[in-house]
Amino acid sequence: MIFDQTVSRIALAGSLLFCAVPAMAQNQDVATGPAQTPAQAKVEADAATALAAPNPASSSDDTVVVTGSRIQRPNMTSAAPITSVTAQDIRAQAPTNIEDVLNRLPQIAPDAQQNYQDSDGRQRIKLRSLGFERTLTLIDGKRIGTQNGADVGIIPPSMLERVDVLTGGASSVYGSDAVAGVVNFILKKDFEGLQIDGNYNFYNHDNNDTIVSPLARANSFGSPRGMTNDGGRADITVTAGKKLFDGKLRLSGFVNYRHTDA
């Protein structure tokens, strides 16, 4: 009887040991895995943080930036600096001839030869004082007349859309007559109506009775006395434009008249 109980206990212990083996084997599989390094732990932590962070695209306070791609910026299309005088700038100056418009630009030297006795009355452009023959003048990108100082006085300010002044040398593109630069006049394509511009200017002198004046009169040379006006110049420009056939045909023209007193 005692022997049977002992055998039964041994058999029961053996069966319990047999049942516990799979559990120990399962725990052993988990324990035998490779240990996690600190670098792997940091990567997993960063990934968890990124997943937990809110998506910026879903935020309600996004900033919208609008860029005007059609804003006129001629300096973006040329390696040399370009100065543009728009129609708004021309109207603000209220000029009667193109000479008054361009002489306000620091790159352009005024045509002082108009004051001389042998002046032919042309309004010419001289960039950086390099000479009239070194400045190329264009109308809508096309050359006008002879390039030994083209007369820009034939262009009325009322017909100008803008004036682009290329202040850097462009001889590699246009030739030797563009060493100083290029001035391109862009004309309006939709001018309609009638516009008349007029201007008169003269020279005013206050001649005091100095030492030179008595000597000149003593030798039969004429010498004005006191306040004297001379050298007057009158400019009149008439510009007209008309649209026909529902805007399919546009006609425009101008007439310029100048009278200069000796």
Backbone hydrogen bonds, N-H to C=O, Kabsch-Sander energy under -0.5 kcal/mol:
donor,donor_aa,acceptor,acceptor_aa,energy
5,Q,1,M,-2.2
6,T,2,I,-2.0
7,V,3,F,-2.4
8,S,4,D,-2.5
9,R,5,Q,-2.4
10,I,6,T,-2.3
11,A,7,V,-2.6
12,L,8,S,-2.5
13,A,9,R,-2.6
14,G,10,I,-2.4
15,S,11,A,-2.2
16,L,12,L,-2.2
17,L,13,A,-2.5
18,F,14,G,-2.1
19,C,15,S,-1.8
20,A,16,L,-1.6
21,V,17,L,-0.9
23,A,19,C,-0.6
24,M,20,A,-1.9
25,A,21,V,-2.5
26,Q,22,P,-2.4
27,N,23,A,-2.0
28,Q,24,M,-1.9
29,D,25,A,-1.6
30,V,26,Q,-1.3
31,A,27,N,-1.8
32,T,28,Q,-1.7
33,G,30,V,-1.0
41,A,37,T,-1.9
42,K,38,P,-2.0
43,V,39,A,-2.2
44,E,40,Q,-2.3
45,A,41,A,-1.9
46,D,42,K,-2.4
47,A,43,V,-2.3
48,A,44,E,-2.0
49,T,45,A,-2.1
50,A,46,D,-2.4
51,L,47,A,-2.1
52,A,48,A,-1.7
53,A,49,T,-1.4
58,S,55,N,-1.0
59,S,56,P,-1.3
65,V,63,T,-0.5
66,V,64,V,-0.5
67,T,65,V,-0.5
69,S,67,T,-1.2
71,I,68,G,-1.0
76,M,73,R,-1.9
77,T,74,P,-1.6
78,S,75,N,-0.6
83,T,165,V,-2.5
84,S,82,I,-0.5
85,V,163,V,-2.5
86,T,84,S,-0.6
87,A,161,E,-1.2
90,I,86,T,-1.9
91,R,87,A,-2.4
92,A,88,Q,-1.9
93,Q,89,D,-1.3
94,A,90,I,-1.2
100,D,97,N,-0.8
101,V,97,N,-0.8
102,L,98,I,-2.2
103,N,99,E,-2.1
104,R,101,V,-0.8
105,L,102,L,-2.0
108,I,105,L,-1.2
109,A,126,K,-3.1
112,A,110,P,-1.4
114,Q,111,D,-1.2
115,N,112,A,-1.6
116,Y,113,Q,-1.4
119,S,116,Y,-1.1
124,R,122,R,-0.8
126,K,109,A,-0.6
128,R,107,Q,-2.8
129,S,126,K,-0.6
130,L,127,L,-1.8
134,R,131,G,-1.2
135,T,132,F,-1.4
136,L,134,R,-0.5
136,L,181,G,-2.1
138,L,183,V,-2.9
139,I,142,K,-2.9
140,D,185,F,-3.1
142,K,139,I,-1.4
144,I,137,T,-0.9
149,G,132,F,-0.6
149,G,147,Q,-1.6
152,V,123,Q,-2.9
152,V,150,A,-0.9
154,I,151,D,-0.7
155,I,152,V,-1.6
159,M,156,P,-1.6
160,L,157,P,-1.4
161,E,186,I,-3.3
162,R,186,I,-1.5
163,V,85,V,-2.1
164,D,184,N,-2.5
165,V,83,T,-3.1
165,V,163,V,-0.6
166,L,164,D,-0.6
166,L,182,V,-3.3
167,T,81,P,-1.7
167,T,165,V,-1.0
168,G,81,P,-0.5
170,A,178,A,-2.5
173,V,170,A,-1.1
174,Y,170,A,-2.7
175,G,171,S,-1.2
178,A,175,G,-1.6
179,V,176,S,-1.1
180,A,134,R,-2.6
181,G,134,R,-0.8
182,V,166,L,-1.6
183,V,136,L,-2.7
184,N,164,D,-3.0
185,F,138,L,-2.7
185,F,183,V,-0.5
186,I,162,R,-2.6
186,I,184,N,-0.6
187,L,185,F,-0.6
188,K,159,M,-2.8
193,G,241,G,-2.8
195,Q,239,T,-3.0
197,D,237,T,-3.1
199,N,235,D,-2.6
201,N,233,R,-2.4
203,Y,230,D,-2.8
205,H,228,T,-3.6
207,N,205,H,-0.7
207,N,226,G,-2.6
208,N,206,D,-0.9
210,T,208,N,-2.2
215,L,211,I,-1.3
216,A,212,V,-2.4
217,R,213,S,-2.4
218,A,214,P,-2.2
219,N,215,L,-1.2
220,S,217,R,-1.5
221,F,216,A,-3.1
226,G,207,N,-1.9
228,T,205,H,-3.4
230,D,203,Y,-2.2
233,R,201,N,-2.8
234,A,259,H,-3.1
235,D,199,N,-3.2
236,I,257,Y,-2.6
237,T,197,D,-3.2
238,V,255,V,-2.6
239,T,195,Q,-3.2
240,A,253,G,-2.6
241,G,193,G,-2.2
242,K,251,L,-3.0
244,L,249,L,-3.6
248,K,244,L,-0.5
248,K,245,F,-1.6
249,L,244,L,-2.4
251,L,242,K,-2.9
253,G,240,A,-2.5
255,V,238,V,-2.3
257,Y,236,I,-2.9
259,H,234,A,-2.4
261,D,232,G,-3.4
